[in-house]
Amino acid sequence: MSTTIQSMTAADLLGMPNDGFRYELVKGELRKMAPAGHEHGRIAARFTWRLAQHVETNRLGAVYAAETAFLISRNPDTVRAPDVAFVSQICIDKIGKVAGYWPGAPELAVEIISPGDTYTEVEEKAIEWLDAGAATVLAVNPRHPSVTVYRSRNDIAILDQDAVLDLDDTVPGFRIAVKNVFN
């Protein structure tokens, strides 16, 4: 669950001192994020590790950890940090070196549902990522082991543990059994 603290800009957020907490900025409102729990962190690390190995081996771009924020809208500013993100090398080459937050959404944003998250909050965040330009958003659900794949507002699929998550359209060649995201 997040708590609204005050109204600010992306520059204000970037200039905040490190107080040990993680924040996101949503339409100018600062939101303090609860630290991830054991299961959340384990799943994030497992998925990041597998995705990063594939991306690095195939020189596809870069994979980012949960602390990496993306500036996805302005006036009022929205700065979000998915649990895992992928940006293609083509996009990195086009935008170049970035100081501060990445301008825009990653091609892949992964949100792992925390115990305090509601499904409505997760769906709203997924749609926000898509609206900002993400090609694919994953909502990983540890409560009922499954992955919801958002490719547009109308192209949404829920994959259970017996399915294979195929992200070839966003991360060329990347496929993983859903059960391997959790086990």
N, C-alpha and C positions, 0 to 999 in steps of 0.2 A: 504494500500500500504506500502511496506517496503523499507527502504533505506539502501544500503550497506555502511558501515562505514570503516572497515578495515579487514585484514586477521588475524586470530588467531586460537587457539586451545580450546578444551573444558575446559582445566585447566585455561586458560586465562579468559574465560567467567565466570567460577565459581568464580574467584578471583576479578571480577570487583566490584567496590563500587556500592551501590544501589543509582541510580540517579532518581528513580521514573518511569523509563521506563521499558518496557519488551523487551527482545532481544531473537533472535534465531540465531544459527550458522548454516550456510548452506555451506557445502564443504569449510570450513575455512573462510567464509565471514560472518561478523557480520551484522545482519539485525535488525534494530530498528523497533518495531511494534507499530502501532498507538493504542492508548487506545480504548477499546471496547465502542461502543455506547449503548444507553439505551436498544434498542430491543435485541441486541446481548447479553448483560448482563442478561437480564430478561430470555431469552430462555436458556442460559447456566445454570443459577441458577435453573430454573424449572427442566431441564433434570437431572442435577447433583443431586438435592434433591431426585427425584424419583428413580434414579439408586442407589444412596447411601443407601436409605432406604431398597431397595430390597437386595443389596449386604450385608449390615450389618445384616439384619434379618436372612438371610440364610447362613451367615458366608462363603461367597464365595471368599473374598479377600479384595481389597482396591479400592476406587474411589478417583481420584486425580483431583484437580482444575487446572485452566488454567495456573497458575504460575509454575506448576510442569514440569520440563524438562526431556527429555529422550535422552540419548546419543545413536543415532541409526547408526552411522558409524564413522570410524576412518581413518585418513590419506588420505584426509583431513577430519577433524571432522565435524559431523553434529549433532546439538543438537536442537531438536524441542520440542515445548510445545503445545499439543492439548488443546482445550477448555475444554474437559472432557476426562478422561482416566480411564480404568479399568485394574487391574492386578489381576489375580487369586491367591488364597491362595497357590495353588500348586507351582506356579512360585515364589511367595514370599518366601516360605519355601526352595525352591531349591537355590535361589540366596542369601538369608539371608539379614542381615542388610547392607544397602548401605549408604556410605558417598558420598555426591555429587549427580550426576545425575544417574537415574536408567539406568543400562546397557542394552540397547536394547529397542524394542518397547513394548508398552502395548498390551494386547490382543485386547482391544477396544480403538480406538482413535476417538474422535468426534471433528469435525471442524465445527464451525458455520460461515457461509459466512458473512463477514462484507461488508459494503457499498463500501469500497475501493478495495475489492478482485475481481479478474477476475475469471471466471469459469475455465480458463486454469490453473491459479495458484492453485486453490483448487483441481482440478483433479491431477495435478502434485504432490501436497502434499499427497493426498490420495494414489497414487501409491508409493510414497516414503515410507509411513508408511507400506504398504503391503510388499514392498521389504525388509524392515527392520524386518519383522516378525509379524506384526499385523495380527490377524485373521479376524478382521472386522474394517472397517473405515466408519464412517457416515459423510456425508456432509449435514448439516442442512441449508436449504435455506429459510430465512425469506422473501426474495423478492417475491417468488412464493411458498408459504408454501408447502414444500415437503422435503423429506429426500432421499438422494441417498445413497444406501448401496453398499459398495465395499467389496466383499469377496475374489476377485482375479482380475487380469487384465481382465478376461473374464466373471466374474460373478458380474455384476453390475445391480442393480435394482433401479428404481425411484419410490418412494411411495408418493402418494398424500394424502391429508388430510382425505380421506375416508378409507385409508389402516391401517393395524395394523403392527407396527414394531416388528418383532419377532427376538430376539437376543438369543434364547435358545441355539444355537450352540456355543456361545461365553460367555454369561452370563446366566447360567442355570435358566430357569423359567422366564426370564425378557421379558415382552411384554408390549407395550404401543401403544395406538391409536395415530397415527401421529398428529391428531388435538390437542391432549393433550400436545404435545411438544410445540405448539404455543399458546394455549389458557389457 
